[in-house]
Amino acid sequence: MGRSFFSRLAETARDYRLKSAFALLFVNLFFLALAGMNDWSPCLLLSAYWWEVAIIWFYSALKVAALSTRFLIACLLASLLLTAVPMYAFTYGIIVLGQCGRTSAWAAGINNFFQPPVLFCAAGLLASHGVSYYDNFWRRRADFYGEQADSYAISLIFYPLKRISGWLLVFLAAYVFAGHRELEGGEYFIAIFFKIIADFFTHLYLHRPSARDKYAAGEPV
């Protein structure tokens, strides 16, 4: 019989000491505070999170490369086509088109990606996810070998989708709650705050010790 949601939540709570989760939390809260103090457009901070989709896929690709060369090309392409590209297009289309300029949103959104504040935030997210990659995978990569490594590599196809699903739901809920109108700055920063909370607990759950142990033993998670 499967374990209850509450027992999994308790396990997640016991794993609060994960350094990578707190690195992610600190970076996100720092950028949220920085955006508020410098009166950044909410679209700038949101564009940094679209960079995060690419960053998460990038580290997933590095994991696959380190685990199994047999499935490297297939896993990378499948992960890109099934998770990273659809999630980017879906969220960019629904939220950015509705929030960052409407009729000229595609051009405005693309320009936002290369603004200095956005690149600064993206660099911080790249670093925080790098901590997670090193702490939760690289130091333990020797635990995976043979069929276990292949199985884990295949499971990483949907890792980017699982990793960002929580905060995508937060943004979509905020968009629907607002009646598809352009959110005010304060409302958007509240949504981003809840994005950070969802991100934190999703990270904890996906990197909980029992999940690593099951993968290492070749068991399904």
C-alpha positions as CSV (number, residue, x, y, z in Angstrom):
1,M,0.0,0.0,0.0
2,G,1.4,3.4,-0.9
3,R,2.5,5.8,1.7
4,S,0.2,8.7,2.5
5,F,0.8,12.3,1.4
6,F,1.3,13.3,5.0
7,S,4.0,10.7,5.6
8,R,5.9,12.0,2.5
9,L,5.4,15.6,3.8
10,A,6.9,14.6,7.1
11,E,9.9,13.0,5.4
12,T,10.3,16.2,3.4
13,A,10.2,18.3,6.6
14,R,12.9,16.0,8.2
15,D,15.1,16.7,5.2
16,Y,15.1,20.5,5.7
17,R,18.8,20.6,6.3
18,L,19.5,20.3,2.5
19,K,22.1,23.0,1.8
20,S,21.0,23.2,-1.8
21,A,17.4,24.0,-0.9
22,F,18.4,26.8,1.4
23,A,20.8,28.1,-1.3
24,L,17.9,28.2,-3.7
25,L,15.7,29.9,-1.1
26,F,18.3,32.5,-0.3
27,V,19.0,33.4,-3.9
28,N,15.3,33.7,-4.8
29,L,14.4,35.9,-1.7
30,F,17.5,38.0,-2.4
31,F,16.4,38.7,-5.9
32,L,12.8,39.4,-4.8
33,A,14.0,41.9,-2.3
34,L,16.4,43.5,-4.8
35,A,13.6,43.7,-7.4
36,G,11.4,45.4,-4.9
37,M,14.0,47.9,-3.7
38,N,15.0,48.9,-7.2
39,D,11.5,49.0,-8.6
40,W,12.2,46.4,-11.3
41,S,9.4,45.5,-13.6
42,P,7.8,42.2,-12.5
43,C,8.4,41.0,-16.1
44,L,12.1,41.3,-15.6
45,L,12.1,39.0,-12.6
46,L,9.7,36.6,-14.4
47,S,12.0,36.5,-17.4
48,A,14.8,35.3,-15.0
49,Y,12.6,32.4,-14.1
50,W,12.2,31.5,-17.7
51,W,16.0,31.3,-17.8
52,E,15.6,28.9,-14.9
53,V,13.7,26.4,-17.1
54,A,16.8,26.3,-19.3
55,I,19.1,26.1,-16.3
56,I,17.3,23.1,-14.8
57,W,17.3,21.3,-18.2
58,F,21.1,22.1,-18.5
59,Y,21.9,20.4,-15.2
60,S,19.6,17.5,-16.0
61,A,21.6,17.1,-19.2
62,L,24.8,17.0,-17.2
63,K,23.4,14.3,-15.0
64,V,22.5,12.2,-17.9
65,A,25.9,12.7,-19.5
66,A,27.6,11.6,-16.2
67,L,25.3,8.6,-15.7
68,S,24.9,6.8,-19.0
69,T,26.3,7.4,-22.4
70,R,24.0,4.7,-23.8
71,F,21.0,6.9,-23.4
72,L,22.6,10.3,-23.6
73,I,21.3,11.6,-27.0
74,A,17.9,10.0,-26.6
75,C,17.4,11.3,-23.1
76,L,18.6,14.8,-23.8
77,L,16.3,15.1,-26.9
78,A,13.3,13.6,-25.1
79,S,13.8,15.8,-22.1
80,L,14.1,18.9,-24.3
81,L,11.1,18.1,-26.5
82,L,8.8,16.6,-23.8
83,T,9.5,19.0,-21.0
84,A,11.7,22.0,-21.5
85,V,10.3,23.4,-24.8
86,P,6.6,22.7,-24.1
87,M,6.8,24.2,-20.6
88,Y,8.6,27.3,-21.9
89,A,6.2,27.8,-24.8
90,F,3.1,27.1,-22.6
91,T,4.1,29.5,-19.8
92,Y,5.6,32.1,-22.1
93,G,2.5,32.1,-24.3
94,I,-0.1,32.3,-21.5
95,I,1.7,34.5,-18.9
96,V,4.2,36.7,-20.7
97,L,2.0,37.5,-23.6
98,G,-0.7,38.5,-21.2
99,Q,1.5,40.4,-18.7
100,C,4.5,41.9,-20.6
101,G,3.1,44.1,-23.4
102,R,0.3,42.2,-24.9
103,T,0.4,43.0,-28.6
104,S,4.1,43.4,-28.7
105,A,4.7,40.8,-26.0
106,W,6.9,38.4,-28.1
107,A,9.4,41.1,-28.9
108,A,9.2,42.7,-25.4
109,G,9.7,39.4,-23.8
110,I,12.7,38.4,-25.8
111,N,14.4,41.7,-25.1
112,N,13.7,41.2,-21.4
113,F,15.8,38.1,-21.4
114,F,19.0,40.0,-22.0
115,Q,18.5,42.9,-19.7
116,P,21.3,43.2,-17.1
117,P,19.0,42.6,-14.0
118,V,17.6,39.5,-15.7
119,L,21.1,38.1,-16.5
120,F,22.2,38.9,-13.0
121,C,19.3,36.9,-11.5
122,A,19.9,34.1,-14.0
123,A,23.6,33.9,-13.0
124,G,22.5,33.5,-9.4
125,L,20.0,30.8,-10.2
126,L,22.7,29.0,-12.3
127,A,24.9,29.1,-9.2
128,S,22.2,27.9,-6.8
129,H,21.2,25.0,-9.1
130,G,24.9,24.2,-9.4
131,V,25.1,23.8,-5.6
132,S,22.2,21.3,-5.9
133,Y,23.9,19.5,-8.8
134,Y,27.1,19.1,-6.8
135,D,25.6,18.3,-3.4
136,N,22.7,16.1,-4.5
137,F,24.2,14.3,-7.5
138,W,27.9,14.8,-8.2
139,R,29.1,13.7,-4.8
140,R,26.9,10.6,-5.0
141,R,27.3,9.7,-8.6
142,A,29.3,6.5,-7.7
143,D,26.1,5.1,-6.2
144,F,24.7,4.7,-9.7
145,Y,26.1,2.0,-12.0
146,G,24.9,-0.5,-14.6
147,E,21.1,-0.8,-14.9
148,Q,20.6,1.7,-12.0
149,A,22.4,4.4,-13.9
150,D,20.4,3.7,-17.0
151,S,17.2,3.7,-15.1
152,Y,18.0,7.0,-13.4
153,A,19.1,8.6,-16.7
154,I,15.7,7.7,-18.2
155,S,13.9,9.1,-15.2
156,L,15.6,12.4,-15.8
157,I,13.5,12.9,-19.0
158,F,10.7,14.3,-16.9
159,Y,12.8,15.8,-14.1
160,P,12.6,19.4,-15.5
161,L,8.8,19.1,-15.7
162,K,8.5,17.8,-12.1
163,R,11.0,20.4,-10.9
164,I,9.1,23.4,-12.2
165,S,5.5,22.2,-12.0
166,G,4.9,23.7,-8.6
167,W,5.9,27.3,-9.4
168,L,4.2,27.1,-12.8
169,L,1.0,26.3,-11.1
170,V,1.4,29.3,-8.8
171,F,1.9,31.7,-11.8
172,L,-1.0,30.2,-13.7
173,A,-3.3,30.4,-10.6
174,A,-2.4,34.0,-10.2
175,Y,-3.1,34.7,-13.8
176,V,-6.5,33.0,-13.7
177,F,-7.4,34.6,-10.3
178,A,-6.7,38.0,-11.8
179,G,-9.2,37.3,-14.6
180,H,-6.5,37.4,-17.3
181,R,-5.8,41.1,-16.7
182,E,-2.4,42.5,-16.2
183,L,-1.3,42.0,-12.6
184,E,-0.3,45.0,-10.5
185,G,3.3,45.0,-9.3
186,G,2.4,44.1,-5.8
187,E,0.2,41.2,-6.9
188,Y,3.0,39.9,-9.1
189,F,5.5,40.0,-6.3
190,I,3.1,38.1,-4.0
191,A,2.8,35.5,-6.7
192,I,6.6,35.3,-7.0
193,F,6.9,34.9,-3.3
194,F,4.6,31.9,-3.4
195,K,6.5,30.6,-6.4
196,I,9.6,30.6,-4.2
197,I,7.8,28.6,-1.4
198,A,6.5,26.1,-4.0
199,D,10.0,25.8,-5.5
200,F,11.6,25.2,-2.1
201,F,9.3,22.3,-1.2
202,T,9.4,20.8,-4.6
203,H,13.2,20.8,-4.4
204,L,13.2,19.1,-1.0
205,Y,10.8,16.5,-2.1
206,L,12.6,15.5,-5.3
207,H,15.9,15.3,-3.5
208,R,14.7,13.6,-0.4
209,P,17.1,10.8,0.9
210,S,14.7,8.0,0.3
211,A,14.4,8.9,-3.4
212,R,18.2,8.8,-3.8
213,D,18.3,5.5,-1.9
214,K,15.7,3.9,-4.1
215,Y,17.3,5.1,-7.3
216,A,20.7,3.8,-6.1
217,A,19.0,0.4,-5.4
218,G,17.4,0.3,-8.8
219,E,13.9,0.6,-7.3
220,P,11.1,2.8,-8.7
221,V,10.4,6.1,-6.9
